[in-house]
Amino acid sequence: MAEQKYLAFDIGAESGRALVGAFDGDRLTLDEAHRFANGGQQQGDWLVWDAPALFAALKAGLTKAAHTYGSAIASLGIDTWGVDFGLVGRDGALLAPARHYRDAGNEGMPEAAFEIVPRAELFATTGIQFLQFNSLFQLLYLKQRRPELLAQTHRLLMMPDLLAYWFTGESGAERTIASTTQMVDAATGDWARGLLERLGLPTAILPEICPSGAVRGSLTRAVTEETGADALRYVAPAEHDTGSAVVAVPMDCEDSVWISSGTWSLMGVELEAPRISPETLRSNFTNEAGVFGTTRLLKNIMGLWLLQQCRASWRRTGQEYSYSDLVAQATAAPAFGAVLEPDDSGFLAPTDMPGAIQEFCRRTGQPQPMSIGAISRCCFESLALRYRWTLERLEEFCGRRFTTIHIVGGGSQNELLCRMTASATNRRVAAGPVEATAIGNVLVQAIGLGHIGSLADARAVVRRSFSVTEYLPGAETAQWDELYARYTAMRSAIGKAD
């Protein structure tokens, strides 16, 4: 086949990229056309995203890609983090800034929901884990605090759908991003309208849910004139970045779990149907929609956010460290010291992450890590232990042993964390590809346009196109077992159940 090109916009919490994927019928290559910064901003009482600035950055990326590749680009797609959304009026304008999931305003909203719809019933309907920033709880917050906004809203659009709407004028909700809201019925795949009505939430503002790979319009004339691009088609990838990343996991059998490693670590397995049970509810696992009818049974783990925020705190005191600096200092630091519960609520949005880590250790009766290297190593070891705990739960739920952990995304480049994960779990780790999210975005576009036949075919393309680094368990397995015993004892002492 003639080479096909696709434009993938991949937006994360810290940065976004425009990448052009070229597929020649056998292999895929990526070329970065544009990169830009992203992050939350405090506006009044809210922590928000600057959605118009993100759209301007995407148009700049489109302009650069169009200048380089011209009419060779067949389509574009957008993926972002989950749960956050914009409220759009009848005139298409954004009614208020899009709230950031780390905004503190959602505290208490899950409990308010449970007074109307019991926790077990809510999970049985949606299959989604309980996180205070889920879209459902954000919407409850707006109902209580800003009801006038909901009264004016014509459409609620998830972040990638909002940006796609500005590109095409067509509204919709792609399946994987919609599932992160905790407002979709896991059995039907449609909005759980009855549940939402019991909570007093509007349902007329919800757009139609479409499958991954759906063609949803073309660029508007205004966008094509501004950017010099042709009237490209918008093909919805897995718009949730984890969904796109999992498409690019180069697994070829069912004995694998995966970790999409970045700001968050999303660890899970791909299934044919949701796994909704008292056990998955108790451990607060989630059943997010995957591409082409699959389900991603996974756990959200705080991930490299711990290190990102340590870097930010140290930078504010005049100490600038790269990630490679932190890995080097962690490697040199003494092993098997204090352990953290990475998902402790104190780590969600602290103003001083190193201080929060030391306070957690003090509160749990452990020596406080003081040096840069000790704090960094504590974070890495604790993540590896959390991965082991999650692996054990997945094996319980699925009734089988998994032999390989695939790590994709930026964290796959962290050799120290990959080695720790292999040793802590006593499993083979296969790391890569790094750009899994953009790769998956491109591959779903290719499937949607009929250029690749299936998800299995897409993963075969990944295996042919990108290298993987293998890590095997080290000799210190017994020491990891001892540290894991301390970790589980600490969890029991603080009453952590999930």
N, C-alpha and C positions, 0 to 999 in steps of 0.2 A: 504494500500500500504506500501511497505518497505520504511523506512526513506530515503529521498534524501537530498543530501548536495550540496550547490552551493557557489562559492567563488565570493564575490562582492568587487571590488575595488572602493572606493568612495573618490574622490580627490576634496578638496576645496581649496580656496585661501590661507588658513593658514596651513592646514594639510591634510593628507590623511590617510585612514584606509583600511586594508584588513579584511573583516568580513566573516565568514562562516555561512550561513543560513542552518538550518536543518528543513525539512518539513516532518511531519509524516502522512500526508494526512488530518490532521485536524488543527494543530497548527504549528506555525513557531517560532523558537528560533534563536538568533544570538549569535555568539561567536567572539570576536575580536582577530584576529591572529597577527596583526601587526599594528603599528601606526608610522607615520613619519611626519616631518615638511615639509612645502612648503612655497613659497613666491617669490616675484619678486626680481630680481637682476639687478643692473645697469651695462650694458656692453656697453661702449662707449656712443653713443647718445641714445641708446634704453634701455627701461625697459623690461626685458625678463623673461621667465620661463626657468628653467634648465630641459628640457625634458629628456635628458639622465639620469640625477640624479633621476628623477621621475620613469623612467623605471627600474633603479637599485633598487629603493625602492619597486616597485611592485614585482620584482623578489625575493627580500628578503622576502616579504610577502607570495609569492607563496611557497617559500622554507619552511617557518615555517608551513604553512597550510598543505603542502604535508607530512611533517614530522609527524604532529599530526593526520591527517585524511587519509593519503595514498590514495588508489584507491576509497574511498567512495565519493570523490568530483566528481560530474557529469559534471560541466561546470564552466566557469568564465565569468564575464562581468565587464566593466569599465564605470563609469560615471564621468564627470567633469563639471566645469562651461562652459558656452557657448562662442561663437564668436571667440575664439583664435584658431590658426592653425599652422601647420608646413609645410614647403615647402621641398619636397623630390625629389632628382635627380633620374636619371634612374638607378643608382647603389644602390638606397635605402637609401642613406645617407642624413642626414638633411643638407640643403644648408646654413642655417643661424639659429641663435637662434629664438625660437618662441616668438614673441612679446607679451607683457603683455597688456591687454586691457586698463590699466590705463596709458600707455605711452602717453605723450603729443603730439606726432607727428601727431595724426589724426585731430587736430584742423583745421577747415576750410574745411575738406574733404566732409562733407555733402553738404555744399554750392556749392562746385565744382561739385558734382554729380547733384545737382538741376539745374545747368546751362544747362545740357544736357538732363536729364530726370526730368521733373517737380516733385515736392514733392508729389503732389496728385496722379500722375500716378505711381510713385514708390510704394506708399502705396497701391494703388488699385491692383497692381500686386502681391506684396509680403505679404501685411497685417501686416508688422512688424514695430514696433515703431522706431523712429529715435533717435539713440544714437550714438555719434561720434565714439564709439569704435566698432560698428558693423563690421563684417568681410568684408562687401562690401566696407566700407570706409577704412579699413586697407589695402585692396587690391588696392584701388585707391592710397593710400599713397605710396605703393611699386611701382606702375606703374610710379609715378612721381619721386620718390627718388631713387629707386633701381631697375630699369627696367631689369638690367642684371640678377637679381635673378629670375624674372618671366620667362625670356628667357631660363634659365637652368632648370626650374621646370618641373618635370614629373607628380607629383601628389600634390595637395593641400589636406592635411588631417587634419581634426579637431582634437583637442588634444586627446580625447579618441580613435579616429580612428588611430591616429599616434601611440599611445601606443599599440593598438590592432594589428597594422601592424607589429610592432617589435616582438610581441608575435607569430604571425601566418604566416607572409609573405603575407597575403591577405589584399588588400585595399578595402575600401568602405566608405560610409557615412550613418550613421544611421539617420532615419527620423527626430527625435526630435532635434538632435544636428545640422543637416543640416539647419533646419528652422531658427535657430538663426542667420544665416549669413546675412539675408535680401537679399539672392540671389536665393531663391526658389519661384516658382510660386505657390501661394496659391490655385489656381484652379486645377492645374494638379499634384502638389506634386513633380514635377521634377524641375531641375535647370531652371531658367528664362534666357535661353541662348540668346534670342533676346535682352533683356534688357542689359545683360552684354556686348554683342557685341557692342551695341550703346555706352556704356561707355568705349569701347576700352579694355576690360578685356578679358583675355584668358579663353576659356571654355573647351578646350581639357584636361586641368589639373584637372578637377573636376571628382571625382570617382562616380560610380553608387550609387544611394540612395537606401537603403534597409529598410524594416520595422523593428520596434522593435520586438524582439523575433526571429530574423533570426539567423540561425547557420552560422557563417562565419569562417570556417576553424578550425584547431586544432593547438595546440602548436607545434612549430618547434622542430626538434630533438635537436638543440643547446640549446634551452630553457629547454627542459625536462632533458637533461644531466646536465645542470648547476644547476637546482633546485631540481632534484630528483622527479619531478612531472610526472604523467602519461601524455599521449598526450590528455589533456583535450580539449573539444570543447569550442570555443568562441561563446557565445550566446549574441548577442547585446541586452542589456537592453535598456531602455530609456537612451541614453548616455548623454543627458543633465540632470544635477542633479535635476533641477526643475521637469522635466518630470518624473523621478524616484520617487521623493518625492510625487508628486500628485497621483501616483499609490497607495501609502500607506495612503492616506487620508481616514479615516474610515467612509466616508459618505455613506448613503444608500438611499438618496432622492435628489431631485433637488433644495431644499431650502437652500443649503449651498454654501458659498464661502470659500476659503482657503487662508492661508498665509503660504508659506514656508519661515521660519524665520531663518536667519543666517546672514552672512556678508551682503547679500542683503535680502530684504523682497519682495517676489514675491507674489502678491495678485491677485486672479482671480477666474474664474469659468470655469467649463468644459462644452464644447458645442459639438454639432454634426457637426458643420460647422463653418468656419470663420465668424466673424462679421465685415465686412469691410464697413464703412459708413463715411460720413462727420463728424459725431459725434465722432466716435472712432479715426479718424484722428486728429481732433481738440484737443482731450484730450490725444493724443499720447499713446494710448493703443496698445497692440501687440497681434497678433494671432499666437502663436507658435503651432507647430504640437505636438499633444499628442500621446499616444500609441493607436494602433488599430483603427485608423481613427478618433480619437477625436481631438478637438482643445482646446487649453488653451488661453482664452481671459484674459489677465492680464496686470498689471502695475508693472514695475520695480521701487522699492522704495529703497532708499539708505540703510536702515536697520541698523543692529548693527555695520556696518562699522564706524559709528559715534563714538560709544563707544570704539571699537577696536583701533581706531587711537588716541582717547584721552588717553587710557591706554599707548599706545606706546610713546606719548609725555611726559606723566608724568613719565614714566619709565626712559626716557632719562635725567630727572632731579633728579633721585634717589628716586622717589616715586613709589613704587610697589603696585598695587591694583589688587586684583582678581575681577572677575565679581560680586561675592557675596558681596565683599566690596563696590563696586559701587552701587549695588542695595540697600544695607543697608543705605549708605549715601544719596542716592536719596530719599528713603522712609522717612528719617528724615528731609529732606529739605522742605522749604515752597512750597506749591502747587500753580499751576496756575500762573506762572511767565511769562517770555519771551517765545515766540514761534518761532520755526525755520521752514523754508521750507526745509525738509531733502534732497530734490533733487536739491537744488541750486548748480550750477556748482562750487561754491567755496568750496564745501565739497567733490568733486570727488577725489582729490589727494593733499590735503594741506600738507605742511611740519609741521604745528603746528595746529592740529584740535581744541584744546581749544581756541587758538587765533582766528581761523577762525570763531568759533561759536560766540565769543565776538564781532568780527568785524561785523558779520551779524546783531547782535542785535543793535550795534551802528548805522549801516547804515539804519536800519529800525525804528530807534527812540524808541528802547526799552531799559529798564535797562539791563545791562550786567550781566549775572550770573558769579560770581567770585569763589565760593568755588567748591570743587570736587563734593559735593552733589548737588549743584544748577545746575552745568553744566550737570551732569548725568540725573537729573530729567527733565531738559529742553529737552534733547534728547529723553527720554522715552515719555514724554507728546506730543512732536511734532510728533513722530512716530504714536502714537495713533490717533492724529488728521488727519494725512495723510491717515491712514487706513479708517477713516470715510469719508473723501473726495472721496477716491477710491471706497468705498462701494456705495456711492450715485451715482457715475457714472455707476457702474456695474448694479445697479437697473434701471437706466434710459435706458441703452443699451438693457437690457434683458426684460424690461417691467414687472418686478415682484419684490416682496420684499423677501429678504433673511433673514432667522431667526437665522441662526447659522454661526459662523465663526470658522472654524477648523484651528488651528495653529499647524504646525508640524515642526520638526527640532529643532536645538539647542535652539532657542528662545522660544520654548514651555515650557522650564524649568524656564523661567523668570516670576515668579508669579506676580511681580509688573507690568510688561508690559502687561501681560494677563488681569489683573484686570482693568488696565487703558483702554485697548482696549474694554472690555465689557462695561465699563461705558461711554466711549467717543462715542461709536457707538449705545449704548442702545440695544445690541444684546447678546445672549448667546455665550460664547466662549468655545470651546472644545479643550483642549490642549493635544497634543500627537498623535502619538508616536514621541519620540525624534529622533530615528534613521530612520526616514521615508525614506530618500534617499537610504540607504543601503537595507532597507526592500523592497522598490519598485524595486530596481535593482535585488534582488533575485527573487521576484515574477514574473517579466517578463521573467527571465531565465526559471523558472518553467513552465510558460505558453508556452514558445517557445519549450520546450522539451515535452510538452503534459502532464505534471504532475498536472497542474491546468487548468480548462477549459476556463475561461474567466476573464475579468477585474472585473466583479461583484463578481465572485467567489473569486478572489484575495483579494478584499476589505472585504469580509466576513471572510477570514482568518485573516486579520489584526484585525478586531473587536473581534475575538475569542482569539487572541494571545497577545494583548497589551492593557494596561489600558489607559484611558483618564481622565483628570481632568477637571471638569466643573467650569466655572466662570460666574456669573450673574451680571448684572449692579448694581452698588452701589447706595447709596442714593444721591450722589452729581451730578445727571444728569443735573440739572439746571446750575451748575457751569461749567460743560463741555460744555453745549450749549453756555454759554457766552465766554468761551475760544475759541470755534470753530468759533464764530462770529469774534473774534479778528484775528484768523488765516486766515479766508477767506478775511477779510479786508486787512490784511498785504499782502496776495497774490495779491490782486487787485492793491495795491499800488506799488508793484514791477513789475507789468505787467506779472505775472505768469499765463499762460493759461492752462498748462497741469499738 
